[in-house]
Amino acid sequence: MTPPPAAGAPRHVSAPLVLAAVAGIVHGAFSLYWAADGDWLLATVGQRMIEEFADARWLLVPVGLVKVTAALAPAMLAATGWPLRRLSRLVCWAGATVLLAWGGAGMVIAQLVLAGAIDGGDGFDRMGMIGHAWLWDPLFVLWGAALVVGLVRTRGSVRG
């Protein structure tokens, strides 16, 4: 049996929590990149979103910062032994649920539109649908699923 780390020593963070952090950081980094007037992959979020936020890209700064913070929080909490254990893990479980539900629904709906099973209307935004079907929403799902696995793996561990 491995002894617990000394007080104040960093703890091991499970690979799924690291993967969740990376997925969330990628999501957040793109929001921050677009806030700074970057355009790469912008079309994959959908033309309607681009038009609605054309003059307010700065709003993506808090969005990106929230994503990055939410991405890093579980790994950091695990590394510090889950302070306020019940509350911190409950918040992480709620986040994982939202990520899986939002990303899963968006991904499935976008794929059904692309497949023609759901009417996307005349001239639907194909590039935006592809982005949601194959990039952004699956990334939410990956983030949420990795977080679930990480939470399950650390459920009985005080060390994270």
N, C-alpha and C positions, 0 to 999 in steps of 0.2 A: 504494500500500500504506500502510495506516495504521500509524504507529509504535506500539509497545507503550506502555501508560501508564507514567508515572514510578513508581519504587519507592514503595510505600505509597499510591499514588493508587487510589481506588476504580475497579473495572472494571465494564464493562457487564454486566448480567445479562439473559439472553435472556428474552423474553416467556413461553415455556412454563415456565421455572423460576419466574417470578413467578406465573403461573396455578396451578402446583402448590402454591406457598406459600399462595396465597389459599384454595384448596380445603381444604388441610390445616388452616389457621387456622380456617376456618368449622367444620370437624369438631371441632377442639379447643375452640373457643369454646363450642359447644353442650355439650360435656362439662362444662366449667367452669360454665356457666350452670346446668345441672341439678344440679351439685354444690352450688351456692348456693341450692338449693330452687326453682329456676325450673321451670315446668311446660309452657311453650309447646313444642309438638311432641314432648313426652315420650311420648305414646301411640304415636308412629310408630316407637319402638324395640321395642315389643312389651310386652304386659302381663306376661309371665313375667319379663322383665328388670326391669320396674318393681317387681314384687313381691319379687324376690330381693334387690334393692338398696335397698328402701324405707328400711331403717334404717342403710344404709351408703353414702349418696350421697357422702360424703366421699371414697370410693375413686375417684370420678370426677376428683378434683383431680389425682392423678398421671397418670391416663389423659389428661386434657386437656393437661397440661403436656408429656407425651411427644409427643402429636400436634402441638402447636404447635412444639416444638423440632424434631421431624422435618420439619415443613413448612418451617420457616425455614432449616434446615441446608444444603440443596443450593444455594439462592440465595446464602446467605452464603459458602459454600465457593467458589462460582463467582466471587463478587465479590472474593474474596481470592486468586484464581488457583489454586484447588484445592490447598491444602496437603496434603501426604501424598497426592498425586494418585491413585495406584493404590488405596490403601486407602479414601480418601474416596469415590471414584467407585464402587468395589466395594460399599460399604455403601449408597450411593444406588441402585445397580442392584438390590441385594437388597430394599431398601424398595419400589422400584417393582414388583418381581415380586410381593411379598406383597400390595401394594395391589391390583394387577390381579387376582391369583388370588382373594383373599378377597372383594373387591368384586364381581368378575365372577361368581363362583359364587353368592354370596348374592343378587345381583340376578336372575340367570337362574332360580334355584330359586324365589325369591319370585314372580317373574312366572309361572312354570309353575303354582305353587299357585293364584295368583289366576285363571289361565285354566282351572283345573280339570284340567290335564294331570297334576298330581301331587296325590294325596289329602292335603289339609291336616288331615284328621281332623274330627271333629264340633266345630263351633263354633270353628274356628281363628281366630286373632287377625287379623282383616281389616285393621285399622288398622296393626298392626305389619308385616304383609306389604306393604301399600301403601308404608309408610315405607322398607322395605328394597328393594322393587322400583323405586321411583321417586325416592327421595331419598338415603338414607344410603349404600347400596351404589353407586349411580351416582356419588355424590360421591367415594367411594374410587377408582372406575374413572377418573374425570376426573383426580384427583390423580395416580394412577399413570401414566396415559397422558401427561399433561403432563410429568411427570418424565422419562419415557422419551424424549419428543421433545427436551426440554431437554438430556438427557445425550447424545443422538445429535448434536445441534447443536454441542455443546461438546467432542466427543471429541478433536478434533485441536488444540483451542485451549488454550493455557496461560492465556489471559486470561479464560476463562469465558464 
